[in-house]
């Protein structure tokens, strides 16, 4: 099971700043391990939805890889990338990854796995 949350600060001008998307994956059945949090914080050369022209769940590099965090295949690719970096589903404590460190690998896997449909 996974959830996706958006968070940001609201400036005095009413604009949002420091936008971030947090993808949280919870091992099932409940209680079998701590959550895995993959955080995408906005910054130079990166985008996260901020309430205007971007779609909900879209994250990426302005000149490169991107994913939609609402798509099951994208979530699976990020889970696989985190597992390749040492995350184990039975870990009892919450674990957090910087999503940007996983994005290129996950997007490449997503591209490989979304080949043409069968006959």
GIGIJO-V713665 format. One line per field, one symbol per residue. phi: phi as a letter, one per 30 degrees, with the letter a starting at -180 (. if undefined). psi: psi as a letter, one per 30 degrees, with the letter a starting at -180 (. if undefined). burial: I if it has 16 or more other C-alpha atoms within 10 Angstrom, else O. A space follows every 50 residues. Layout:
phi: ???
psi: ???
burial: ???
This chain:
phi: .bbbbcbaccdedjdcbhdacbccccecdejclddccccccdleibbbdb jbdcddidblcebldabcdcdeddddddddddddcjdcddddddbbcded dcdedddddddddcddddd
psi: kllkkkllkklefflllhkkkjkkkkkklkgglllkkjkjkllkglklkg gbfklkfkllkfibllljgfkeeeeeeeeeeeefgfkkffkflkkkkjff ffeeeeeeeeeefhakll.
burial: OOOIOIOOOOOOOOOOOOIIIIIIIIIOOOOOIIIIIIIIIIOOOIIIII OOOOOIIIIIIOOOIIIIIOOOIIIIIIIIIIOOOOIOIOOOOOIIIOII OIIIIIIOIIOOOOOOOOO
